Amino acid sequence: MKVVKFGGSSLADGEHFAQAINIITADPQRRVIVTSAPGKRNSKDTKVTDLLIQYANEVLNNKPYQQTVGQIINCYVEIANYFNVPPKKLAPIIDRLKELPSWHFPNHNYLMATFKAHGERSNAELMSLILQQQGYEARFVTPTEAGIRVTGTPNNATVMPETYSLLDHFSFNDSELLVFPGFYGITLAGHIATFSRGGSDITGAILARGLDATMY
């Protein structure tokens, strides 16, 4: 089994998604997929992670955020439309992004971490939908389900050793493509905490070790 991780520029739009899917499906051993948040589609574009940080700051400062969340959602809608994903299947991803301001957080740092993490989470969920639509047995796996436990500060987390024991007991079948969001894990209290920027690489390494991959 191999773990493959795709960065933001590799998942910025539908065309890049298609290239990533070709890479995944070219080798049947590539069964664990780690996604970053969408990167820039062009030189004037803004990375989704940076838009999510802007979204969080607007919420924290009681400023209008509808335009920002609209930009974020539009990125996922454009990718979904490229693959003709039905709107009803995309709706849970959109609804979750819209609902973030109504969630309750222990403090502002956890709010920021949760908003940032949804770039990766949304992209992983969308990737699994697209793979399923193309006839693959794909499964979206959250860090909660997999047991990626973290400690430290909300926006600079470190993996807990027990994660590897939990991953050792993570159940999946030989035909599944497992799609994980990179960049974040879950604290013992059940809150989202992110690794440092570029943390999807960390997630990939954790999964490669914890799932006994032959290659990352």
C-alpha positions in Angstrom: 0.0 0.0 0.0 1.2 3.5 -0.9 0.2 6.9 0.6 0.0 9.8 -1.9 -0.4 13.4 -0.8 -1.4 16.3 -3.1 -0.6 19.9 -2.4 -2.8 22.9 -3.0 -1.5 23.7 -6.5 -2.2 20.0 -7.5 -5.9 20.4 -6.4 -6.6 24.0 -7.3 -9.3 23.3 -10.0 -11.1 20.6 -11.9 -8.3 20.1 -14.5 -5.7 19.5 -11.7 -8.1 17.2 -9.8 -8.4 15.1 -13.0 -4.6 14.9 -13.2 -4.4 13.9 -9.5 -7.1 11.2 -10.1 -5.1 9.8 -13.0 -2.0 9.6 -10.8 -4.0 7.8 -8.0 -5.6 5.3 -10.3 -2.5 4.5 -12.4 -1.1 2.4 -9.6 -3.5 0.1 -7.6 -1.1 0.3 -4.6 -1.9 4.0 -4.2 -4.8 3.6 -1.8 -4.4 6.3 0.8 -4.9 9.8 -0.5 -4.1 13.0 1.5 -5.5 16.3 0.3 -4.4 19.9 0.9 -6.8 22.8 0.5 -7.1 24.2 -3.1 -4.3 26.5 -4.0 -4.3 29.4 -6.5 -6.1 28.9 -9.8 -4.2 31.8 -11.3 -1.7 34.6 -10.3 -4.5 36.9 -9.1 -6.3 34.2 -7.1 -6.1 33.6 -3.3 -5.4 30.2 -1.7 -8.4 28.8 0.1 -6.5 28.5 3.4 -5.8 32.3 3.2 -9.5 32.9 2.5 -10.5 30.8 5.5 -8.2 32.8 7.7 -9.8 35.9 6.4 -13.3 34.4 7.0 -12.3 33.5 10.6 -10.9 37.0 11.2 -14.1 38.6 9.8 -16.2 36.5 12.2 -14.0 37.3 15.2 -14.2 41.0 14.4 -17.9 41.0 13.7 -17.4 42.1 10.1 -19.4 41.0 7.1 -18.1 37.6 5.8 -20.6 36.6 3.2 -18.3 37.7 0.3 -15.4 35.7 1.6 -17.3 32.5 2.3 -18.8 32.9 -1.2 -15.4 32.9 -2.7 -14.4 29.8 -0.8 -17.6 27.9 -1.8 -17.2 29.0 -5.4 -13.8 27.2 -5.6 -15.4 23.9 -4.6 -18.5 24.5 -6.8 -16.2 25.0 -9.8 -14.4 21.7 -9.2 -17.6 19.9 -8.6 -19.1 21.3 -11.8 -16.1 20.1 -13.8 -17.0 16.6 -12.9 -20.8 17.1 -13.0 -21.2 16.3 -9.3 -24.9 16.8 -8.5 -25.6 19.8 -6.3 -27.4 17.7 -3.7 -24.2 15.7 -3.1 -22.1 18.9 -2.8 -24.7 20.6 -0.5 -23.3 19.1 2.8 -19.9 20.6 2.1 -21.3 24.0 1.3 -23.6 23.9 4.3 -20.8 23.0 6.7 -18.7 26.0 5.4 -21.6 28.3 5.9 -22.4 27.0 9.4 -18.9 27.5 10.9 -19.7 30.9 12.5 -22.5 29.3 14.5 -20.2 26.7 16.1 -19.0 27.1 19.7 -15.2 27.1 20.4 -13.2 27.1 23.6 -11.4 30.3 22.4 -10.5 32.3 19.3 -7.4 30.1 18.6 -9.6 27.0 18.2 -12.0 28.9 16.0 -9.1 29.9 13.7 -7.8 26.3 13.6 -11.2 24.9 12.8 -11.9 27.4 10.0 -8.4 26.7 8.5 -8.9 22.9 8.6 -12.0 23.1 6.5 -10.0 23.8 3.4 -8.5 20.3 3.6 -11.6 18.7 5.0 -13.8 20.0 2.2 -11.3 19.0 -0.5 -11.0 15.5 0.8 -14.8 15.1 1.0 -15.1 16.4 -2.6 -12.3 14.1 -3.8 -14.1 11.1 -2.4 -17.4 12.2 -4.1 -15.7 12.6 -7.5 -13.9 9.2 -7.2 -17.2 7.5 -6.2 -18.9 9.2 -9.2 -16.2 7.7 -11.5 -16.9 4.2 -10.2 -14.2 3.8 -7.5 -14.8 2.5 -4.0 -13.7 5.7 -2.3 -14.2 6.5 1.4 -13.8 9.9 3.1 -12.1 9.4 6.4 -11.9 12.2 9.1 -9.1 12.4 11.6 -11.7 11.6 14.3 -12.6 8.3 12.6 -9.0 7.4 12.0 -7.8 8.4 15.4 -5.3 11.1 14.6 -4.9 12.5 18.1 -2.9 15.7 18.7 -1.7 17.9 21.5 -0.1 21.3 21.8 -1.5 24.6 20.7 -4.6 24.8 18.4 -2.6 26.2 15.4 0.7 24.3 16.0 -0.3 20.8 17.1 1.9 17.7 17.5 0.8 14.1 17.0 0.2 12.0 20.1 1.9 8.6 20.2 -1.4 6.8 20.8 -2.4 7.8 17.2 -0.2 5.0 15.9 -2.0 2.4 18.1 -5.4 3.7 16.9 -4.3 3.6 13.2 -3.1 0.1 13.7 -6.7 -0.9 14.5 -8.3 1.2 11.8 -10.4 -1.0 9.7 -10.6 -0.9 5.9 -10.9 -3.4 3.0 -8.5 -4.1 0.2 -10.5 -2.4 -2.5 -11.1 0.9 -0.9 -9.5 4.2 -1.8 -9.2 6.1 1.5 -9.3 9.9 1.3 -8.0 11.8 4.3 -7.9 15.6 4.8 -4.4 16.7 5.7 -3.2 19.5 8.1 -5.2 18.7 11.3 -6.0 16.2 14.0 -8.3 16.0 17.0 -7.5 16.9 20.6 -8.5 14.6 23.5 -11.3 17.1 24.2 -12.6 16.6 20.7 -11.5 19.9 19.2 -9.8 20.5 15.8 -6.1 21.6 16.0 -3.9 22.2 13.0 -0.3 21.4 12.4 1.9 24.3 11.2 1.4 25.5 7.6 2.3 22.8 5.2 0.9 20.3 7.7 -0.7 18.1 5.1 2.8 16.6 4.6 2.8 15.8 8.3 -0.5 14.0 8.0 0.8 12.0 5.1 3.8 10.9 7.1 1.6 9.9 10.1 -0.6 7.8 7.9 2.3 6.2 6.1 3.8 5.1 9.4 0.5 4.2 11.1 -0.9 2.2 8.2 2.4 0.5 7.5 2.6 1.8 3.9 5.4 0.6 1.7 5.9 4.0 0.2 4.9 7.7 0.9 
